């Protein structure tokens, strides 16, 4: 989305801050409308994430696909010192590092049908005779998953030792 002073002509950081509760760790917690606990601002019938608008006001236009990342882990915070532009990948990795989101790769995924020992076994027997379809049937997974495991596209965290 392209932000502009035409879209938000009257928004100023100090005026926004006046509608916030300031926490001990300097978060500006928006006291107005929230959407999924994120500060929200409605203009001309459209609702926008106020953290994105604040980030735009303080740090300029985002690159295509950028998210406004919080360093404070407080969705209601609109303090520009706690916000920066970053990719979705950065946002997810940041959430995992801060224990705000579980790392659900591999065995940690509750829907996983196999574990790292099976992945190692699949990689060990690949190319020794059985087809990918036979390997898939043996372990109860799809042929496509066997291919992705062998090619290193799935279960990338499992080493072949």
C-alpha positions as CSV (number, residue, x, y, z in Angstrom):
1,X,0.0,0.0,0.0
2,X,1.2,3.5,-0.8
3,X,0.8,5.9,2.0
4,X,0.5,9.6,1.3
5,X,-0.3,12.8,3.0
6,X,-3.5,12.8,0.8
7,X,-4.6,9.6,2.5
8,X,-3.7,10.7,6.1
9,X,-3.4,14.5,5.9
10,X,-3.9,15.3,9.5
11,X,-2.0,12.6,11.3
12,X,1.0,13.8,13.4
13,X,3.0,11.6,15.8
14,X,2.5,13.9,18.8
15,X,-1.3,13.9,18.2
16,X,-1.3,10.2,18.0
17,X,0.8,9.9,21.2
18,X,-1.7,12.0,23.0
19,X,-4.3,9.2,22.5
20,X,-2.0,6.6,24.0
21,X,-1.1,5.3,27.5
22,X,2.6,5.4,28.0
23,X,3.9,2.1,29.6
24,X,7.0,1.8,31.8
25,X,8.9,0.4,28.9
26,X,7.9,3.5,26.8
27,X,5.3,1.8,24.6
28,X,2.7,4.1,23.3
29,X,-0.4,1.9,23.8
30,X,-3.2,3.1,21.6
31,X,-6.4,3.7,23.5
32,X,-8.7,3.9,20.5
33,X,-9.9,1.2,18.1
34,X,-8.0,-2.1,17.9
35,X,-8.2,-5.0,15.4
36,X,-6.7,-8.3,16.6
37,X,-5.2,-6.2,19.4
38,X,-3.3,-4.0,16.9
39,X,-3.9,-0.3,17.0
40,X,-6.4,0.6,14.2
41,X,-7.3,3.8,12.5
42,X,-10.3,4.3,10.3
43,X,-10.3,6.9,7.5
44,X,-13.0,7.3,4.8
45,X,-14.5,4.0,5.8
46,X,-11.3,2.0,5.6
47,X,-9.4,0.6,8.6
48,X,-5.6,0.7,8.7
49,X,-3.1,-0.7,11.1
50,X,-1.9,2.3,13.0
51,X,1.5,0.7,13.7
52,X,2.1,0.8,9.9
53,X,1.0,4.4,9.6
54,X,3.2,5.4,12.5
55,X,6.1,3.5,11.0
56,X,5.5,5.3,7.7
57,X,5.3,8.7,9.4
58,X,8.6,8.1,11.3
59,X,10.6,5.9,8.9
60,X,9.2,6.6,5.4
61,X,7.6,4.4,2.7
62,X,7.9,0.7,3.2
63,X,9.4,-1.6,0.5
64,X,7.0,-3.9,-1.3
65,X,5.7,-6.5,1.1
66,X,7.3,-5.0,4.2
67,X,5.7,-5.4,7.6
68,X,5.9,-3.0,10.5
69,X,7.9,-5.0,13.1
70,X,7.6,-4.3,16.8
71,X,10.7,-4.5,18.9
72,X,8.6,-4.4,22.1
73,X,6.3,-7.3,21.3
74,X,3.2,-5.1,22.1
75,X,0.7,-5.1,19.3
76,X,-1.1,-2.0,20.6
77,X,2.2,0.0,20.6
78,X,2.6,2.7,18.0
79,X,5.9,4.2,19.4
80,X,8.0,4.8,16.3
81,X,11.2,4.0,18.3
82,X,9.7,0.5,18.7
83,X,8.8,0.0,15.0
84,X,10.8,-0.7,11.9
85,X,10.1,-2.0,8.4
86,X,11.0,-5.6,7.8
87,X,10.1,-8.7,5.7
88,X,7.6,-11.4,6.7
89,X,10.5,-13.8,7.1
90,X,12.2,-11.4,9.6
91,X,9.0,-11.0,11.5
92,X,8.5,-14.8,11.8
93,X,12.1,-15.4,12.8
94,X,11.9,-12.6,15.3
95,X,8.7,-14.1,16.8
96,X,10.4,-17.5,17.1
97,X,13.5,-16.1,18.7
98,X,11.4,-14.2,21.3
99,X,9.3,-17.2,22.0
100,X,6.1,-15.5,20.7
101,X,5.7,-18.2,18.1
102,X,6.5,-21.8,18.2
103,X,9.0,-23.2,15.8
104,X,6.8,-25.9,14.3
105,X,9.3,-27.4,11.9
106,X,10.0,-31.1,11.7
107,X,9.1,-33.2,14.7
108,X,7.8,-30.1,16.6
109,X,4.9,-30.0,14.2
110,X,2.0,-31.9,15.7
111,X,0.9,-33.1,12.3
112,X,4.3,-34.6,11.4
113,X,3.9,-38.2,10.2
114,X,7.7,-39.0,10.5
115,X,10.6,-38.0,12.6
116,X,14.3,-37.1,12.0
117,X,15.4,-40.8,12.2
118,X,13.0,-41.6,9.4
119,X,14.2,-38.7,7.3
120,X,17.8,-39.9,7.7
121,X,16.7,-43.4,6.7
122,X,14.9,-42.1,3.6
123,X,18.0,-40.2,2.6
124,X,20.2,-43.2,3.2
125,X,18.1,-45.6,1.1
126,X,17.4,-43.1,-1.7
127,X,19.0,-44.3,-5.0
128,X,19.8,-47.7,-3.6
129,X,17.0,-49.6,-5.3
130,X,13.5,-48.8,-3.9
131,X,11.5,-46.2,-5.8
132,X,10.3,-43.0,-4.2
133,X,6.8,-44.5,-4.3
134,X,7.9,-47.6,-2.4
135,X,9.7,-45.5,0.2
136,X,6.5,-43.3,0.5
137,X,4.3,-46.4,1.1
138,X,6.8,-47.8,3.6
139,X,6.7,-44.7,5.8
140,X,3.1,-43.6,5.1
141,X,3.9,-40.3,3.4
142,X,3.4,-38.9,-0.1
143,X,5.7,-39.5,-3.0
144,X,6.2,-35.8,-3.2
145,X,7.3,-35.6,0.4
146,X,9.9,-38.3,-0.2
147,X,11.2,-36.3,-3.2
148,X,11.4,-33.1,-1.2
149,X,13.2,-34.9,1.6
150,X,15.8,-36.4,-0.8
151,X,16.3,-33.1,-2.6
152,X,16.8,-31.2,0.7
153,X,13.7,-29.1,0.3
154,X,11.8,-30.6,3.3
155,X,13.2,-31.4,6.8
156,X,16.2,-29.2,6.0
157,X,17.2,-29.0,9.6
158,X,18.0,-32.7,9.7
159,X,21.5,-33.5,8.8
160,X,22.5,-36.8,7.1
161,X,24.8,-38.1,9.8
